[in-house]
Amino acid sequence: MNDSTRRRFLQSAQLAAAPAPAAAQSPARTRRAWRRTRFAPDAAPQKLSENVFVFADTCNVYIVRDGAQCVLIDFGSGKVLDHLGALGIQKVDWVLHTHHHRDQCQGDYKAVERGIPIAVPAHERHLFADAENFWRNRRVFHLYYVRNDFNTITENIPVAQTLADYSKFPWGKMEFQILPAPGHTLGSITLIGTIDDRRVAFTGDLMYAPGKIQNLYDTQVNYGGSEGIDLGIYSLARLREQNPSLVCPSHGEPIAVPDKAIAQTIRALTDYYRFQTGGDPVEENKPYAVSPHLICHYQTTSSFYAILSNSGKAMFIDYGAASGVHFGNFERATATTDRIRFVEHNIDRLKRDYGVKSVDVAMPSHMHDDHMNGFPHLIRHHNAKVWCYENMVDIFQNPRGHNLGCTLGEPFRVARSFRHGEKFRWEEFEFEITHSPGHTDYQMALFVTIDGNRVAFTGDAFFPNPRNDGTLRHNLIFRNHVENDSHLKSIRNLIAHEPNLIAPGHGRAYPVNREIMLATEQKFRKQQQHFFDLLPEGETDFGLDPSWVKIYPYQMMLGPGSVQKAEVRVQNYRPTPMKMEISLVTPAEWQITPETMVFEVPAKSHARQAFTITVPKGWQAPSPRLAIAADVRAGGRYLGQITEAVVDVG
């Protein structure tokens, strides 16, 4: 293949990978022809109540009627459209999907051809709208991720709206509550609405019949795993709390006595899970009281703590996923441009067992998503306020700005921030906050006395050491921004504040004493010396920081006609000023102003230089996502393209 042919091939392949825009597309222009089969079900709709019908297709298709209009819950082959006239229905307002499997949506092309809008679970949107790109990238060889996303549709389906967890979908005088229901698939939802004076739940394939699910293979996500069983138990428990009077599954008969049926299914799945794993499902995890006013949830994916006020208000320190199963599987299933799924947990238990009336404040120990991916949910659904250490604010409010490990892909508002050493009061408690770098630069240590204990909330900075060598265990992740003395700063904060109890970011709270902290300080001195010994003299911190030069924002949204203001940011670790000369490497049609950035960074300090990207109106993107780079000379030395940014075209 010669160069010009290769360029044409790559360009066409990249353009084909672009995700189909949601509802605004004209199907006639963008859809390619597919061979269709003539198979069709021979059933007729069956009446469940005055305005609810079920049509047996490749899945159960539910018809919810309001006069001459209806919504369809799942779609099967689409044959249901031929039967609606007999029910007095003239218009289908929506197709609402519970999950992405082909038996639910293989006829969606018929809805597209008739201009019927389609709404899908938010965390499975890419498996509808960008299905063809999914198939271009789904690994088949070396297969250990056995999740049945192989049951994804073969063609892109335009998506008019996503169904976000815990939101409501209004339709006429009715609304459907959207309840996350992972289990059969990781992105499944249940739709709950009051229809004909009954609370009806459309549950997809969460359950098949009392004590039964449709299959087991869809519940296995990883090689040899039982993840979907664990998640399904959790989802069924949340469904049971909704107290539906009719459950409408995607396969099997509608269930008219749901409470007993759901309880029976939970028991059957729990027995199976224990047999296969030897452990208990997540639903049976329980917190413990460290002391009367401090509750520790240590079996969640990261520990989170509830500080209880006498008024009934709670302050959360961290609030991540319900379990490692929830976090690990949702994280792996997350589309490149999406955020990890979050399912609420433990708040009802805090209210029931510990007298909590409200979640007032949430504070992150550090910026990692496994510790605070529940914060946007707390803001939206519990009116909680987020308070944090000052250097975390921009990461939370503008996550596209940075390229750091474990960043949550959803911005949220910070109500209050604190400086190093600042003291503050919440309810009857007095706190002091300090900067605690090491695990990440964006981490705090929070000190407070609770029920006579001097407690330090330290995130992932320190853990009990399984070596039992008299020191605390730590970790080192360079992408999180580490300097040679970061860990020393953290342990010295601890020594200065003399806690007797550490509340870590994973596991149970544990006692600590001055002897252990001093021994840990000595260990960190040795670590620092290793840094000095291994890296070029005078260049130690440059060798620890992969982002000492960076483009901000790291992730940009650009398209034809866009103008983007951005910055190059430089951290100078040298004891003398450093001259920087930087030029951007971008598509040739773009205009970069200034073309070359020349500026000086003071000694042991940082500086930033602004620039502007202007994209011509007629520019044609070579792909839906591309990288740009910065070519760098530092202190007269040519270093090359040592940093980059990512551009999403849209």
C-alpha positions in Angstrom: 0.0 0.0 0.0 1.6 3.3 -1.1 1.6 6.4 1.1 -1.3 8.2 -0.7 -3.4 5.0 -0.6 -2.6 4.5 3.1 -3.6 8.1 3.9 -6.9 7.7 2.1 -7.5 4.4 3.9 -6.7 5.8 7.3 -8.9 8.9 6.7 -11.9 6.8 5.6 -11.4 4.5 8.6 -11.2 7.3 11.0 -14.2 9.1 9.6 -16.2 5.9 9.9 -15.3 5.7 13.5 -17.0 8.9 14.3 -20.0 8.4 16.7 -23.4 9.1 15.1 -24.9 12.4 16.5 -28.1 11.9 18.5 -31.6 12.6 17.1 -30.7 15.4 14.8 -29.4 13.1 12.0 -31.3 12.3 8.9 -31.4 8.5 8.8 -31.7 8.5 5.0 -28.3 10.3 4.7 -26.3 8.5 7.4 -27.6 5.0 7.6 -26.2 2.3 5.4 -28.3 -0.6 4.1 -28.5 -3.8 6.0 -29.9 -7.2 5.0 -33.1 -7.9 7.0 -34.8 -11.2 7.8 -38.4 -12.0 7.4 -38.8 -13.6 10.8 -41.5 -12.2 12.9 -43.5 -13.2 16.0 -47.1 -14.4 15.5 -48.4 -13.2 18.9 -50.9 -10.4 19.6 -50.8 -7.9 22.5 -52.2 -9.1 25.8 -54.0 -6.8 28.2 -52.5 -6.4 31.7 -54.7 -3.5 32.7 -56.7 -0.8 31.0 -53.6 1.0 29.6 -50.8 -1.6 29.8 -50.3 -4.4 27.3 -47.5 -6.9 26.6 -46.5 -8.2 23.2 -44.4 -11.4 23.1 -41.6 -10.8 20.7 -37.8 -11.5 20.9 -38.4 -9.9 24.3 -41.6 -8.7 26.0 -42.5 -5.4 24.5 -44.7 -3.4 26.9 -47.2 -0.9 25.5 -48.3 2.0 27.9 -51.2 3.8 26.4 -52.6 7.3 26.9 -55.6 7.8 24.6 -54.3 7.6 21.0 -50.7 7.8 22.0 -48.3 5.4 23.7 -44.7 4.7 24.8 -43.1 1.3 24.2 -40.9 -0.3 26.8 -38.3 -2.1 24.7 -38.9 -2.9 21.1 -37.9 -6.5 20.0 -38.3 -6.9 16.3 -40.5 -3.9 16.0 -43.5 -6.1 14.9 -45.5 -4.5 17.7 -46.1 -1.5 15.4 -48.4 -3.5 13.3 -50.8 -4.1 16.2 -51.1 -0.7 17.7 -54.1 0.4 15.5 -56.2 -2.3 17.0 -55.6 -0.8 20.4 -56.7 2.7 19.2 -53.1 4.0 19.2 -52.2 6.4 16.4 -48.8 7.6 17.5 -45.8 6.2 19.3 -44.2 9.0 21.3 -41.1 7.1 22.5 -39.3 3.8 22.6 -37.7 3.4 26.1 -35.0 0.7 26.5 -34.1 -1.1 29.7 -30.8 -2.3 28.3 -28.7 -2.7 25.1 -29.0 -6.4 24.2 -30.1 -7.2 20.6 -33.3 -9.0 21.6 -34.5 -5.7 23.1 -33.6 -3.4 20.2 -32.9 -5.4 17.0 -36.0 -3.8 15.3 -35.1 -0.2 16.3 -34.3 0.6 12.6 -38.1 0.5 12.1 -38.6 3.1 14.8 -35.9 5.2 13.2 -37.5 4.9 9.7 -40.8 6.2 11.2 -39.2 9.0 13.1 -40.0 7.6 16.6 -37.4 8.9 19.1 -35.5 6.3 21.1 -34.3 6.8 24.7 -31.7 4.5 26.2 -29.9 3.9 29.6 -27.3 6.6 30.0 -24.4 4.2 30.7 -25.2 2.2 27.6 -25.7 5.0 25.1 -22.5 4.1 23.2 -23.7 0.6 22.7 -26.6 2.0 20.7 -25.4 5.3 19.1 -21.8 4.1 18.5 -22.3 0.4 18.1 -20.3 0.1 14.9 -17.3 1.7 16.6 -17.7 -0.7 19.5 -17.4 -3.6 17.2 -14.3 -2.1 15.6 -12.6 -2.1 19.0 -14.1 -5.2 20.9 -11.3 -7.6 21.7 -11.9 -11.3 20.7 -8.5 -12.8 21.0 -6.9 -13.1 24.5 -10.5 -13.0 25.8 -10.7 -12.6 29.6 -13.2 -9.8 29.7 -16.2 -12.1 29.0 -18.9 -9.6 29.6 -21.7 -10.2 27.1 -21.5 -6.9 25.3 -21.2 -9.3 22.4 -25.0 -9.1 22.4 -24.7 -5.5 21.1 -26.6 -4.4 18.0 -24.6 -4.5 14.8 -25.6 -1.0 13.5 -25.7 2.5 15.0 -29.1 3.5 16.4 -29.7 7.3 16.7 -30.4 8.1 20.4 -32.7 11.0 21.1 -32.4 11.0 24.9 -30.5 9.2 27.6 -32.2 7.9 30.7 -30.0 9.0 33.6 -30.0 7.1 36.9 -32.3 8.5 39.5 -33.9 10.9 37.1 -37.5 11.0 35.9 -38.8 10.7 32.4 -42.0 12.7 32.0 -44.6 11.6 29.5 -48.0 13.4 29.3 -49.5 13.2 32.8 -47.2 10.4 33.7 -43.6 10.1 34.6 -41.2 7.1 34.8 -38.7 6.9 37.6 -35.3 5.6 36.4 -33.8 3.2 38.9 -30.3 1.7 38.2 -30.5 -2.0 37.9 -27.1 -3.6 37.1 -27.0 -7.3 37.0 -28.0 -8.7 33.6 -26.0 -5.9 32.1 -23.8 -3.4 33.8 -25.9 -0.4 32.5 -29.4 -1.9 32.9 -32.2 0.2 34.3 -35.7 -0.3 35.7 -38.5 2.0 34.7 -41.2 2.6 37.4 -44.5 4.5 36.9 -48.0 4.7 38.3 -50.3 3.4 35.6 -54.0 2.6 36.1 -53.6 3.2 39.9 -50.8 0.6 40.2 -47.1 1.1 40.7 -45.6 -0.8 37.7 -41.9 -1.7 37.4 -40.5 -2.6 33.9 -37.4 -4.5 35.0 -35.7 -5.7 31.8 -33.9 -9.0 32.6 -33.2 -8.3 36.2 -35.4 -11.3 37.0 -37.4 -13.9 35.0 -39.8 -15.4 37.5 -39.9 -15.9 41.3 -36.5 -17.4 42.2 -35.3 -17.4 38.6 -33.3 -15.3 36.2 -33.2 -15.8 32.4 -29.7 -17.1 32.1 -26.4 -17.2 33.9 -23.9 -16.3 31.1 -25.1 -12.7 31.0 -24.2 -12.3 34.7 -20.5 -13.1 34.2 -18.3 -10.1 33.5 -14.8 -11.3 34.1 -13.3 -14.7 33.6 -14.8 -17.1 36.2 -16.6 -14.3 37.9 -20.1 -13.9 39.4 -20.3 -10.1 39.3 -23.8 -9.9 37.8 -25.2 -12.1 40.5 -23.8 -9.8 43.2 -25.0 -6.7 41.4 -28.4 -8.3 40.7 -29.0 -9.0 44.3 -28.2 -5.4 45.1 -30.5 -4.2 42.4 -33.4 -6.5 43.4 -33.1 -5.2 47.0 -33.4 -1.6 45.8 -36.4 -2.6 43.6 -38.1 -4.3 46.6 -37.8 -1.0 48.5 -39.8 0.7 45.8 -42.8 -1.6 46.6 -44.1 -2.2 43.1 -47.5 -3.8 42.7 -46.7 -5.3 39.3 -43.3 -6.3 37.9 -43.0 -6.6 34.1 -39.8 -8.5 33.1 -38.4 -8.6 29.6 -38.7 -12.4 29.5 -41.2 -14.5 31.5 -44.7 -13.6 32.7 -45.6 -10.4 34.5 -45.5 -10.8 38.2 -48.6 -9.7 40.2 -47.2 -10.4 43.7 -43.8 -8.8 43.4 -42.6 -8.6 47.0 -42.6 -12.3 47.7 -41.2 -13.0 44.2 -38.3 -10.5 44.6 -37.4 -11.9 48.1 -37.4 -15.5 46.7 -35.1 -14.4 43.8 -32.7 -12.6 46.2 -32.5 -15.8 48.3 -31.8 -18.0 45.3 -29.2 -15.7 43.9 -27.5 -15.3 47.3 -27.3 -19.1 47.8 -25.8 -19.5 44.3 -23.3 -16.6 45.0 -22.1 -18.1 48.3 -21.7 -21.5 46.6 -19.6 -20.1 43.8 -17.5 -17.6 45.7 -17.5 -18.6 49.4 -18.4 -15.0 50.3 -21.4 -12.8 51.0 -22.9 -10.5 48.4 -22.4 -6.7 48.7 -26.0 -6.3 49.9 -25.0 -7.9 53.2 -22.0 -5.5 53.9 -22.5 -3.5 57.0 -20.7 -0.5 58.6 -19.5 -0.4 62.2 -19.4 2.3 64.8 -15.8 3.4 65.5 -17.4 5.4 68.3 -20.9 6.8 68.9 -20.4 9.7 66.5 -18.2 8.1 63.9 -19.4 5.4 61.6 -17.0 3.5 59.3 -18.1 1.9 56.0 -15.0 -0.2 55.3 -16.4 -2.8 52.8 -17.3 -0.2 50.2 -14.7 0.2 47.4 -13.0 2.9 49.4 -13.8 3.4 53.0 -16.2 6.3 53.7 -17.0 7.8 57.1 -20.0 9.5 58.5 -19.4 11.9 61.3 -22.7 12.3 63.2 -23.8 15.5 64.8 -26.2 15.6 67.7 -28.6 17.6 65.4 -29.0 14.6 63.1 -26.8 16.0 60.3 -24.0 13.9 58.9 -20.6 14.9 57.4 -19.3 12.3 54.9 -15.5 11.9 54.5 -15.4 10.4 51.0 -18.3 8.6 49.3 -17.3 6.2 46.6 -18.9 3.1 45.1 -20.9 0.5 47.1 -18.3 -2.1 46.6 -15.2 -3.2 44.6 -17.6 -5.1 42.4 -19.6 -2.0 41.6 -16.6 0.2 41.0 -14.3 -2.2 39.2 -16.9 -3.4 36.7 -18.5 0.0 36.1 -15.0 1.5 35.6 -14.0 -1.1 33.1 -17.3 -0.7 31.2 -17.2 3.1 31.0 -17.0 4.6 27.5 -14.0 6.8 26.8 -15.8 10.1 27.1 -18.3 9.0 29.8 -18.2 8.9 33.6 -18.3 5.8 35.8 -21.7 4.7 36.9 -22.7 5.4 40.6 -25.4 3.6 42.6 -26.5 5.0 45.9 -25.7 3.0 49.0 -25.8 3.0 52.9 -27.7 6.3 53.3 -31.0 4.6 54.2 -29.1 2.4 56.7 -27.6 5.5 58.3 -31.0 7.0 58.6 -32.6 3.8 59.9 -29.9 2.6 62.3 -28.0 5.7 63.4 -30.6 8.5 63.4 -29.1 10.5 60.5 -31.6 13.1 59.2 -29.6 14.6 56.4 -26.2 14.5 54.6 -25.1 18.1 55.2 -21.4 18.2 54.0 -19.2 15.8 52.0 -15.4 16.2 52.1 -13.0 14.3 49.9 -9.8 13.0 51.4 -8.3 13.3 47.9 -9.3 13.7 44.3 -9.5 10.1 43.2 -12.8 8.9 41.7 -13.0 5.7 43.8 -13.4 8.0 46.9 -15.8 10.7 45.6 -17.7 9.4 42.5 -20.8 9.7 44.7 -20.4 13.4 45.3 -22.4 14.6 42.3 -25.2 12.3 43.5 -25.1 13.8 47.0 -25.4 17.3 45.6 -28.2 16.4 43.2 -30.3 14.2 45.4 -29.4 15.1 49.0 -28.6 18.8 48.7 -25.2 18.2 50.3 -22.4 20.8 50.1 -18.9 19.8 49.0 -16.0 21.2 51.0 -12.4 20.4 50.1 -8.7 21.4 50.3 -8.1 24.3 47.9 -5.9 22.6 45.3 -8.7 20.1 44.5 -11.3 22.7 43.4 -10.3 23.0 39.8 -10.1 19.3 39.3 -13.6 18.8 40.6 -15.1 21.8 38.8 -13.1 21.3 35.5 -12.0 17.7 35.2 -11.1 18.2 31.5 -8.4 20.5 32.6 -6.0 17.9 33.9 -4.4 14.6 33.1 -4.1 12.9 36.4 -4.8 9.4 37.6 -8.3 8.4 38.7 -10.1 11.6 37.7 -13.9 11.5 37.8 -15.3 12.4 34.4 -18.1 14.7 35.7 -17.7 18.2 37.0 -19.4 19.3 40.2 -19.5 22.5 42.3 -17.4 23.0 45.4 -19.1 25.2 48.0 -16.1 25.9 50.2 -12.4 25.4 50.1 -9.7 25.5 52.8 -6.0 26.5 53.0 -3.2 24.5 54.6 -3.4 24.8 58.4 -6.9 26.3 58.3 -9.3 25.5 61.2 -13.0 25.5 60.9 -16.1 24.4 62.8 -19.0 22.1 61.7 -21.8 21.6 64.1 -20.1 20.7 67.5 -16.8 19.6 66.0 -13.6 21.6 65.5 -11.4 20.6 62.5 -8.0 21.4 61.1 -7.1 20.7 57.5 -3.5 20.3 56.1 -2.0 19.6 52.7 -1.0 15.9 52.6 0.9 15.1 49.4 2.5 11.7 48.5 -0.3 9.4 47.3 -1.3 12.5 45.2 -0.6 16.2 45.6 -4.3 16.7 45.7 -4.9 15.2 49.1 -5.7 16.5 52.6 -5.2 15.3 56.2 -8.2 16.3 58.4 -7.8 16.3 62.1 -10.7 16.3 64.6 -11.5 15.0 68.1 -14.5 12.7 68.1 -15.7 10.9 71.3 -12.4 11.4 72.9 -10.3 10.1 70.0 -7.9 12.4 68.1 -8.8 11.2 64.6 -6.8 11.8 61.4 -8.6 11.2 58.1 -5.7 10.5 55.8 -7.2 9.1 52.6 -4.7 6.8 50.9 -1.6 8.2 52.4 -1.0 5.6 55.2 -2.1 2.1 55.9 -1.1 -0.6 58.4 2.0 -2.4 57.2 1.6 -6.1 56.5 5.4 -6.4 56.9 4.9 -5.6 60.6 8.2 -3.6 60.6 7.0 -0.8 62.9 6.2 1.6 60.0 3.1 2.6 58.0 2.6 1.4 54.5 2.5 4.0 51.7 2.3 4.0 47.9 3.8 5.9 45.0 2.0 6.9 41.8 3.9 9.3 39.6 1.0 10.3 37.5 -0.6 11.7 40.7 2.2 14.4 41.0 4.9 13.4 43.4 7.9 15.5 44.5 10.9 14.1 46.4 9.7 15.4 49.8 6.0 14.8 49.4 5.7 11.8 51.7 7.9 13.5 54.3 5.5 16.5 54.4 2.6 14.2 55.0 4.2 12.2 57.9 5.5 15.4 59.5 1.9 16.7 59.5 0.8 13.6 61.3 3.6 13.8 63.8 2.8 17.4 64.6 -0.9 16.8 65.2 -0.5 13.6 67.3 -3.6 11.5 66.3 -4.2 8.3 68.2 -6.5 6.9 65.5 -6.1 6.9 61.7 -9.2 6.7 59.4 -7.7 5.5 56.1 -9.1 5.6 52.7 -9.4 1.7 52.5 -10.1 -0.6 55.4 -10.9 -0.1 59.1 -9.8 2.7 61.3 -6.7 1.7 63.2 -4.6 3.0 66.2 -1.3 4.8 65.7 1.4 6.1 68.0 4.3 8.5 67.8 6.9 5.7 67.6 5.3 4.3 64.4 5.1 7.8 62.9 8.7 8.6 63.6 9.8 5.3 62.2 7.8 6.0 59.0 9.5 9.4 58.7 12.9 7.6 58.7 11.6 5.3 55.9 10.6 8.3 53.8 14.0 9.8 54.3 15.4 6.6 52.7 13.0 6.8 49.9 14.0 10.4 49.2 17.6 9.4 49.2 16.8 6.7 46.6 15.3 9.4 44.4 18.5 11.5 44.7 20.7 8.4 43.9 18.8 7.1 40.9 18.0 10.3 39.0 20.4 12.8 37.4 21.9 15.3 39.8 19.7 18.5 40.1 16.9 16.8 38.0 15.2 14.7 40.7 11.8 16.3 40.7 11.8 16.5 36.9 12.3 12.7 36.9 9.3 12.2 39.2 6.8 14.5 37.5 5.6 13.4 34.0 3.6 16.6 33.7 6.0 19.4 34.7 5.1 20.9 31.3 1.4 20.6 30.5 -1.3 22.0 28.3 -4.4 23.2 30.1 -7.1 22.2 29.5 -5.9 18.7 28.8 -9.1 17.7 27.1 -10.6 20.2 24.7 -13.9 20.3 22.7 -13.2 21.8 19.3 -15.0 21.8 15.9 -15.1 23.8 12.7 -15.2 27.5 13.6 -14.1 27.0 17.2 -11.8 29.4 19.2 -10.2 27.9 22.2 -8.2 29.8 24.8 -5.7 27.6 26.6 -2.4 27.7 28.5 1.0 26.0 28.7 1.9 25.5 32.4 5.4 24.8 33.5 6.8 23.8 36.9 10.5 24.7 37.3 12.2 22.6 40.0 15.6 24.2 39.4 17.2 26.7 41.8 17.7 29.1 38.9 15.2 30.7 36.3 14.5 28.6 33.2 13.7 30.0 29.7 11.0 28.1 27.9 10.4 28.1 24.1 7.3 26.1 23.1 5.5 25.5 19.8 2.3 23.5 19.3 2.0 20.6 16.9 -1.6 20.6 15.6 -3.5 20.1 12.3 -1.9 22.4 9.7 -5.1 24.3 9.0 -5.4 25.5 12.6 -4.1 29.0 13.6 -2.1 29.1 16.9 -1.5 32.5 18.5 1.3 33.1 19.4 3.0 30.6 17.1 5.9 30.3 19.4 5.7 30.9 23.2 8.8 32.3 24.8 8.7 33.0 28.6 10.8 32.6 31.7 9.8 30.5 34.7 11.2 31.7 38.1 13.4 29.5 40.2 11.6 26.8 42.2 8.3 28.2 40.9 5.8 27.9 38.1 4.5 30.0 35.2 1.9 29.9 32.6 1.7 31.2 29.0 -1.7 31.7 27.3 -2.3 30.9 23.6 -5.4 30.7 21.3 -6.4 28.0 18.9 -8.6 29.1 16.0 -10.1 26.3 13.8 -11.3 27.3 10.3 -15.0 27.0 9.6 -14.4 24.6 6.7 -12.0 22.3 8.6 -12.8 18.6 8.2 -11.8 16.5 11.2 -9.7 13.4 10.4 -11.2 11.5 13.4 -13.6 12.1 16.3 -10.7 12.4 18.7 -7.1 13.5 18.1 -4.0 14.5 20.0 -2.0 17.7 19.8 1.5 18.1 21.2 3.9 20.7 22.6 7.4 20.9 21.2 9.6 22.1 24.0 13.0 23.8 24.5 13.9 24.3 28.1 16.9 26.3 29.3 18.3 26.1 25.8 18.0 22.3 25.6 15.7 20.8 22.9 13.5 18.2 24.6 10.9 17.6 21.8 7.2 16.8 22.1 7.2 16.0 25.8 3.5 16.8 26.5 0.2 16.7 24.8 -3.5 17.4 25.0 -6.6 15.5 23.7 -9.2 17.1 21.4 -12.7 15.8 21.1 -14.3 16.9 17.9 -17.9 18.1 18.3 
